Amino acid sequence: MTDDQFGEFCQINRDLRIERTAEGEVIIMPPVYSESGEKNFNLTGQLAVWVKRDGTGKGFDSSAGFTLPNGAVRSPDASWIKKERWEAINNEQRQKFASICPDFVVELRSQTDSLKVLQKKMQEYLDNGALLCWLIDPIQKKVYIYRPDAEMVCLNNPKTLSGEPILSGFVLDLSEIWD
């Protein structure tokens, strides 16, 4: 499938969450269960408040897709891109799956997600230019933090997460995600 064909396929099936791997495999993801949707709403809401207050970048929810440098089209649960990087993309490209890897991505594991698949996806984001990636696993109450040129860090049941230094001043309260 070409990029345009993939875009058309997604528009025809706009009720589905669809991603494409770097190898061209199309992945249709089921809707998350209600509880996972509520957790993601809380996560995205907290990020949205910070994005608006901070003003240094653009925030995106789980419905936004991005074409990574490796050709994969991914749709993280929440993401953020530095304002100057976003503004460097022309308006026509923004109307599609913008060719950019977010600076910050979050994946929130739901009951139907494989932890190994999500961990592989986090590495893919890093390999394509992400500066900070959080994999939040409410099932095990763990957070996996990925940064370029650093070992992955696993936190057990943290109360908060700091986005420093990439997201200056952003602290995610995990209480509503753990409950």
Helices and strands as residue ranges (DSSP letters): H 3-12, E 17-20, E 26-29, H 34-54, E 57-60, E 66-67, E 73-74, E 78-82, H 83-87, H 91-94, E 104-108, H 115-127, E 132-137, E 142-146, E 153-156, E 160-162, E 171-173, H 175-178
